[in-house]
Amino acid sequence: MQKRNLQFAILGLATGFASSFLGIGGGVVLVPGLLGMGFDIKKAVGSSLAAIVLISLVGAVTHFVVNPLNTNWITVLILLVGAVFGSKVGVSLVKRLHARTLIVIFALFLGFVALKMIGLISFGAIEANSLGLQTSPLLVIVGLFAGLASALFGIGGGTIYVPMMNIFFEFPIHSAVATSITTIVGTALFGAFFHKKLKNM
């Protein structure tokens, strides 16, 4: 029991660091860790989202204390509009997918994230310097995909939020990270709520 508690503590520490430093929820660390500890994939996804709510909340508060101007609250709200619907669709897919199929999809997603982080996959920037009406629908779509990925893979959505805001919407990286980690609080909360109804935690 003590060994398992120590494993949880180390996993939580690594997840918290990744969350605050990179502006992600930490699911890309937490879910594989839980799988390695013997969790079923669906339980790992649901448990990850529940933990991410608190982890990202600490990160969001920390970023706000350091520099409140880095968090763009309008963007947070617009992204969450899409995230609500994306989370619901994602949980519906989890309910229908076989556990092995979900693991394969998650592995492919991790591979994509790894390739993106080392620069083998890149996107071209578009002009979007202001958050006017012309960009709001695009942010809703970003939130939709992030919510979908969150519910499917047990992530907060930061692996989608941060690069999209930084590259497509030209957010400074510190603002993208702070806004992302704040949005993740709501995204993970929606996903955890829907997974709770399926008893996936």
C-alpha positions in Angstrom: 0.0 0.0 0.0 2.8 2.4 0.9 4.6 1.7 -2.4 1.4 2.3 -4.4 0.8 5.6 -2.5 4.4 6.6 -3.3 3.7 5.9 -7.0 0.6 8.0 -6.9 2.6 10.8 -5.3 5.4 10.7 -7.8 2.9 10.6 -10.7 1.0 13.5 -9.2 4.2 15.5 -8.9 5.2 14.9 -12.5 1.6 15.7 -13.7 1.5 18.9 -11.7 4.9 20.1 -13.1 3.9 19.3 -16.7 0.5 21.1 -16.2 1.9 24.4 -14.8 5.0 24.5 -17.0 3.5 23.6 -20.3 -0.1 24.9 -19.9 -1.5 21.4 -20.3 -3.8 19.4 -18.0 -1.2 16.6 -17.6 -3.2 13.7 -19.0 -0.4 12.8 -21.4 1.6 12.0 -18.2 -1.2 10.8 -15.9 -3.1 8.4 -18.1 0.0 6.3 -19.2 1.1 6.3 -15.5 -2.3 5.0 -14.4 -2.3 2.4 -17.1 1.2 1.3 -15.9 -0.3 0.9 -12.4 -2.9 -1.5 -13.7 -5.9 0.8 -14.3 -8.4 0.0 -17.1 -8.2 2.6 -19.9 -11.7 3.9 -19.3 -11.1 4.2 -15.5 -7.7 5.8 -16.2 -9.3 8.4 -18.5 -12.1 9.3 -16.0 -9.7 9.4 -13.0 -7.3 11.5 -15.0 -9.9 14.1 -15.7 -11.0 14.3 -12.1 -7.5 14.9 -11.0 -6.8 17.4 -13.7 -9.6 19.6 -12.4 -7.7 20.3 -9.2 -4.2 20.2 -10.8 -5.2 22.8 -13.4 -7.0 24.9 -10.9 -3.7 25.3 -8.9 -1.9 26.1 -12.1 -4.5 28.7 -13.2 -4.4 30.4 -9.8 -0.6 30.5 -9.9 -0.4 32.0 -13.3 -3.1 34.6 -12.4 -1.1 35.6 -9.3 2.1 35.9 -11.2 0.5 38.0 -14.0 -3.3 38.3 -14.3 -2.9 40.0 -17.7 -1.7 36.7 -19.2 -5.1 35.1 -18.8 -7.5 36.2 -21.6 -11.0 35.5 -20.0 -12.9 36.2 -23.2 -10.9 33.4 -25.0 -11.5 31.1 -22.0 -15.3 31.5 -22.2 -15.4 31.1 -26.0 -13.2 28.0 -25.9 -15.4 26.5 -23.2 -18.5 26.8 -25.4 -17.0 24.4 -27.8 -15.5 22.2 -25.1 -18.9 21.4 -23.5 -20.2 19.9 -26.7 -16.9 18.2 -27.5 -16.8 16.6 -24.1 -20.2 15.2 -24.5 -19.4 13.7 -28.0 -16.1 12.3 -26.6 -17.7 10.5 -23.7 -20.3 9.1 -26.1 -17.5 7.6 -28.2 -15.8 6.2 -25.1 -19.0 4.5 -24.2 -19.1 2.8 -27.6 -15.4 2.0 -28.1 -13.7 -1.2 -27.0 -11.0 -0.7 -24.4 -8.3 -2.0 -26.8 -9.4 0.3 -29.6 -9.3 3.3 -27.2 -5.7 2.3 -26.2 -4.6 2.2 -29.8 -6.2 5.6 -30.5 -4.6 7.1 -27.4 -1.2 5.7 -28.4 -1.5 7.3 -31.9 -2.5 10.6 -30.2 0.6 10.5 -28.0 2.7 9.8 -31.1 1.2 12.9 -32.7 1.9 15.0 -29.6 5.5 13.8 -29.5 6.1 14.6 -33.2 4.6 18.1 -32.7 6.8 18.8 -29.7 10.0 17.9 -31.5 9.0 19.9 -34.5 8.4 17.2 -37.1 4.8 18.4 -37.4 4.2 22.1 -37.8 1.4 24.4 -38.8 1.5 27.7 -40.7 0.4 30.8 -38.8 -2.6 32.8 -39.9 -3.4 36.4 -39.3 -5.7 36.8 -36.3 -4.3 39.5 -34.1 -7.6 40.4 -32.4 -10.4 38.4 -30.9 -13.2 39.9 -33.0 -16.3 38.1 -34.3 -14.3 36.7 -37.2 -12.2 34.6 -34.8 -14.8 33.6 -32.3 -16.2 30.7 -34.4 -12.7 29.4 -34.9 -12.1 29.4 -31.2 -15.3 27.5 -30.6 -14.1 24.9 -33.1 -10.7 24.7 -31.2 -12.7 24.2 -28.0 -14.8 21.5 -29.6 -11.8 19.5 -30.6 -10.1 20.0 -27.3 -13.2 18.9 -25.4 -13.5 15.8 -27.6 -9.8 14.9 -27.1 -10.2 15.6 -23.4 -13.1 13.2 -22.9 -11.5 10.5 -25.2 -8.0 10.5 -23.8 -8.3 11.9 -20.2 -6.3 15.0 -21.1 -7.1 18.6 -20.2 -6.8 19.8 -23.8 -3.7 21.9 -23.5 -1.9 20.0 -26.2 -4.5 21.5 -28.5 -5.1 24.9 -26.8 -1.5 26.1 -26.4 -0.3 25.5 -30.0 -3.5 26.7 -31.6 -3.5 30.0 -29.6 0.2 30.5 -30.0 0.5 29.7 -33.7 -3.0 30.3 -35.2 -4.1 33.2 -33.1 -0.6 34.6 -32.4 -0.9 34.7 -28.6 2.4 35.3 -26.8 3.5 31.9 -25.3 3.0 33.1 -21.7 -0.6 34.2 -22.5 -1.3 31.0 -24.4 -0.1 28.9 -21.4 -2.0 30.9 -18.8 -5.2 31.0 -20.9 -4.9 27.3 -21.7 -4.5 26.1 -18.1 -7.5 28.3 -17.0 -9.7 26.9 -19.8 -8.6 23.3 -18.8 -10.3 23.7 -15.4 -13.7 23.9 -17.1 -12.8 21.4 -19.9 -11.7 18.7 -17.5 -14.7 19.4 -15.2 -17.1 18.8 -18.0 -15.3 15.6 -19.1 -15.1 14.3 -15.5 -18.8 15.0 -14.9 -19.8 13.0 -18.0 -17.4 10.2 -17.2 -18.7 10.1 -13.6 -22.2 9.3 -15.0 -20.6 6.3 -16.8 -18.8 5.3 -13.5 -15.4 5.6 -15.2 -13.5 6.6 -12.1 
